[in-house]
Amino acid sequence: MKRILKACFSLVLAAGMLVSAGTTGSAADASPEWTRYPLIAHALGGIDGVDYTNSRQAFTRNYDKGHRVFEIDLSLTEDGQLVGRHDWMRYLAQKLDQEIPQEKLDEPLTLREFKSYKILDKYTPLSFKDVAQILHEHPDVYFITDTKETDPELVKQQFTIIRDTVEQVDPAILDRLIPEIYTPQMMDTVKGIIPFKNVIFSLYLTEMTPDEIVRYVQNNQIRVVAMPPERAQKQFLQDLNNVGAVNYVHSINEAAEVKRLMDNGVHGVYTDFLSYQDLGIDPTPLYAAAAKAANDSSGNEVQKLDAGTADAGSSPETQDIATGAPPTVWDRLKGLFAQLLY
């Protein structure tokens, strides 16, 4: 009975997602390929009940759970390097159980110091070079950067580091690196440094009105907008959809809240702890579609992204995507009904 109830919830949730994202002429029709994933692992996702670690182990744990789109917090060190850290306030050092000297609390560490402090005595902190290497090693992964700064000089410093590091590690990863942009001025600054294929206009640092945001998104051909839950009003979401932008809300950790937001027109969410399994969603078709897209863009043979991603026993839904025929909404619903009756 519990399995049936969970399947029913999954069916309702997925149907809501399909209705909001699959309508003819909707923003989802022309949105970037990575937005096929409705979940973004916030701060690389939680690990062992702890959020905001931005650690290597958090990435690995949540990758293994099925996530392929990850947000990472990036901050500048004392010596001008970029690292996976939300901020340098003492509360975070305490939360992460790092015994940083009193005189260094509330101040940036050097890169060497940052790398020397394990997180919770066991997790590995990441420099941006480490992040670039992860992208290089995982061609099915996308990283969203939350750099937090709007001061033009700091933005230039951050994105110059990003540009130079990407060029050093692997220029091809740039297409899977997606910056959060907070203001129109920041957009202009970043464009002058890196020609990103994808960007997210993130609203948590702007005081722009909904109408101003919609006009800006339309005039600048922005395809993705991120926002806190209080901004996710139904009319605003519809207005964004009408000008070709899908939306993500951050950060949501309850399945019932995800459903409520989806019913209201939300396309996807950032989350610390939810997985596709928690929502009753099989991500296999998403992996297959991503592999197909990668193959189309590179001309190389599609790599197998996960054990069991595509095999002879794949569902018709998966086979359609793998062969290039996108599944219809009805195809997806049939697959969900099959899960319900299994």
Rosetta blueprint (number, residue, H / E / L):
1 M L
2 K H
3 R H
4 I H
5 L H
6 K H
7 A H
8 C H
9 F H
10 S H
11 L H
12 V H
13 L H
14 A H
15 A H
16 G H
17 M H
18 L H
19 V H
20 S H
21 A H
22 G H
23 T L
24 T L
25 G L
26 S L
27 A H
28 A H
29 D H
30 A H
31 S L
32 P L
33 E H
34 W H
35 T H
36 R H
37 Y L
38 P L
39 L E
40 I E
41 A E
42 H H
43 A H
44 L H
45 G L
46 G L
47 I E
48 D L
49 G L
50 V E
51 D L
52 Y L
53 T L
54 N L
55 S E
56 R H
57 Q H
58 A H
59 F H
60 T H
61 R H
62 N H
63 Y H
64 D H
65 K L
66 G L
67 H L
68 R L
69 V E
70 F E
71 E E
72 I E
73 D E
74 L E
75 S E
76 L E
77 T L
78 E L
79 D L
80 G L
81 Q L
82 L E
83 V E
84 G E
85 R L
86 H L
87 D L
88 W L
89 M L
90 R H
91 Y H
92 L H
93 A H
94 Q H
95 K H
96 L L
97 D L
98 Q L
99 E L
100 I L
101 P L
102 Q H
103 E H
104 K H
105 L L
106 D L
107 E L
108 P L
109 L L
110 T L
111 L H
112 R H
113 E H
114 F H
115 K H
116 S H
117 Y L
118 K L
119 I E
120 L L
121 D L
122 K L
123 Y E
124 T L
125 P E
126 L L
127 S E
128 F H
129 K H
130 D H
131 V H
132 A H
133 Q H
134 I H
135 L H
136 H H
137 E H
138 H L
139 P L
140 D L
141 V L
142 Y E
143 F E
144 I E
145 T E
146 D E
147 T L
148 K L
149 E L
150 T L
151 D L
152 P H
153 E H
154 L H
155 V H
156 K H
157 Q H
158 Q H
159 F H
160 T H
161 I H
162 I H
163 R H
164 D H
165 T H
166 V H
167 E H
168 Q H
169 V H
170 D L
171 P H
172 A H
173 I H
174 L H
175 D H
176 R H
177 L E
178 I E
179 P E
180 E E
181 I E
182 Y L
183 T L
184 P H
185 Q H
186 M H
187 M H
188 D H
189 T H
190 V H
191 K H
192 G L
193 I L
194 I L
195 P L
196 F L
197 K L
198 N L
199 V L
200 I E
201 F E
202 S E
203 L L
204 Y L
205 L L
206 T L
207 E L
208 M L
209 T L
210 P H
211 D H
212 E H
213 I H
214 V H
215 R H
216 Y H
217 V H
218 Q H
219 N H
220 N L
221 Q L
222 I L
223 R L
224 V E
225 V E
226 A E
227 M E
228 P L
229 P H
230 E H
231 R H
232 A L
233 Q L
234 K H
235 Q H
236 F H
237 L H
238 Q H
239 D H
240 L H
241 N H
242 N H
243 V L
244 G L
245 A L
246 V E
247 N E
248 Y E
249 V E
250 H L
251 S L
252 I L
253 N L
254 E L
255 A H
256 A H
257 E H
258 V H
259 K H
260 R H
261 L H
262 M H
263 D H
264 N L
265 G L
266 V L
267 H L
268 G E
269 V E
270 Y E
271 T E
272 D L
273 F L
274 L L
275 S L
276 Y L
277 Q L
278 D L
279 L L
280 G L
281 I L
282 D L
283 P L
284 T H
285 P H
286 L H
287 Y H
288 A H
289 A H
290 A H
291 A H
292 K H
293 A H
294 A H
295 N H
296 D H
297 S H
298 S H
299 G L
300 N L
301 E L
302 V L
303 Q L
304 K L
305 L L
306 D L
307 A L
308 G L
309 T L
310 A L
311 D L
312 A L
313 G L
314 S L
315 S L
316 P H
317 E H
318 T H
319 Q H
320 D H
321 I H
322 A H
323 T L
324 G L
325 A L
326 P L
327 P L
328 T L
329 V H
330 W H
331 D H
332 R H
333 L H
334 K H
335 G H
336 L H
337 F H
338 A H
339 Q H
340 L H
341 L H
342 Y L
